[in-house]
């Protein structure tokens, strides 16, 4: 992997990740852009104990542009985009309309391929490995920023999810705090460790799921399963079998196998609802240990946390979506219409030939 860092016309950082070491990246951003001005602010909700990012400048962000005006495609002639070069393998750049900025963290966009009509599932194993390497590199770099406590790499796919740019891409949020969902995991981890005299809750869950009926696929170094208490109609958790706290700690064997397992998982997601259905909308979310102090979670260290990816869709059946209505939105109590055992069975049925 070759990494080349440059600046866009408004001063934002852009980084090319290339498969070939001899690739030269010297294209200049020719757009007449003013410096990006953000109004991002993180406010603490003292009643719920969580935080909200206030980012009014995002009202003006690009919204469903036609394909020939996509800002994530490479620059072609006088059609100028966020990527100055005429092609790329993987590109990461600072979001022009970030939810988090400055002392409130940082937001980046990850373009998986220059092919506008592709998806992550269409990547080759070599391309998917490059994305994994880019996620890892950005996790490392962002973790060293003084304002950053947790790094979150994720992909939203599909208009139903709320995606406003059709080009295959994901994002990275670098938060100045430990997110509420991660804090819940850490509290459960601490309580289980104390109650069992030191047993790791993540290890116990993975061991239990591997012995049960909800495993979707398993390799030498990774296992994917539908969790016992899945919140979403089709939800899969992907764990490395050797517990590590973050992407940085994956060994070479796990990195090599990851593209095989993950691409197969994504391709199965697109087969869930049968032929002729539009691509399955999904969210793919990496959960990594925070880089900040963990004193509030008694007895827990970063090494107790287990890196894993959670993949889920909001489509519950053909042509119907799972909406977060009163119970989910008002009380955070999910109601799942698809039994996890049936979801796992379906994902095994649609294995690619």
Secondary structure, DSSP 8 states (H G I E B T S, - for coil): -EEEEEE-TTS-EEEEEESSTT--------S---------EEEEETTTTEEEEE-GGGGGS--S--GGG-TTSB-BTTB--SB-SS--SEEEEE-TT-SS-GGG-EEEEEE--S-TT--GGGS-HHHHHHHHHHHHHHHHHHHTSTT-SEEEEEEEESGGGT----SSEEEEEEESS--HHHHHHHHHHHHHHHHTTS--HHHHHHHHHHTSS-EEEE-SSEEEE--TT-SSSEEEEEEESS--SSGGG--HHHHHHHHHHHHHHHHHHTTTT-TT-----EEEEEE---SS--TTSTT--GGGS--EEEEEESEEETTEE----IIIIIH-----SS-HHHHHHHHHHT---
